[in-house]
């Protein structure tokens, strides 16, 4: 089959690399499908250009994935309209966290043919030939999934995105070192339980590929939570140091694991920034969230991170059970101090 995958324009001058789309491209190509990427994100084509492109190029399948969000939903409706107006409309599939919770609704709103629910590397093969919604069991051995199809994408564009402590000569790319999370915060968007880490060897192989082929020297670990445990984080850092890999990196972390010894090792291995989900500066609200975190741990973890020379990123969410004006005031005061 000839398959067109759409990297939609989110309005950014430099777009984040669409890792999920690149994984789907990789597994499809491994099964000998002809995969083409439509880079609306890079070229900022108007939606009408997609209709023209489909009218003038024959594809068997067209696919697009979106995350949850109002902008993404409105954009998906426009992309869907452009696909549906084509005189050569292909079999149309959706994927991503956006349509996964309510596939029937998205089929109705977009008139797509199929929706991939949740993890897509297996379910996509049913979706490209069938109708309705498709969900597969999670892939337990995530090392078995081929690396993203980097060669199908203009990496020279994506690597220019900027992150914390970037210098002009830094080239940045995201990778995923594990899927899922060991925690069960009740506000999370994830529909699948459990944590499936990649091996340090697989992660290192992918980093070396990015370094050697694309000059990447800054990695953004786009895991929901790289710091899934002290032991796993330490093993990754020790593996980076053993391989004498030199690169900066950024990850999502947990403040209850942010202790001096681990942070020192992370810094030594190249970590420059850790993005922390604080969520609320109130123990009662944190407990309601099932966050497995306390305000005391938040303060101690941030102080330890700063002491080791790593920049902490702060995230607060408001509107959870128990939130009120007083809690919001504490949140704001914390962010401003």
ABEGO torsion letter per residue (X at the ends): XBBBBBBBBAGBABBBBBAAAAAAAAAAAAAGBBBBBBBAAAAGBBAAAAAAAAAABBBABBBBBBBBEAAAAAAAAAAAAAAAABAABBBBBBBEAAAAABAAAAAAAAGBABBBBEBAAAAAAAAAABBEBBBBBBBABAAABBBBBAAABBAAAAAABBBBGBBAABBBBBBBABBEBABBBAABABABBEBBBBBAAAAAAAAAAAAAAAGBABBBBABABABABAAAAAAAAAAAAAAGBBBBBBBBBBAAABBAAAAAAAAAAGBABBBBBAGBBBAAAAAAAGAGBBAAAAAAAAAAAAAAGBBBBBBBBBGBBGBBAAAAAAAAAAAAX
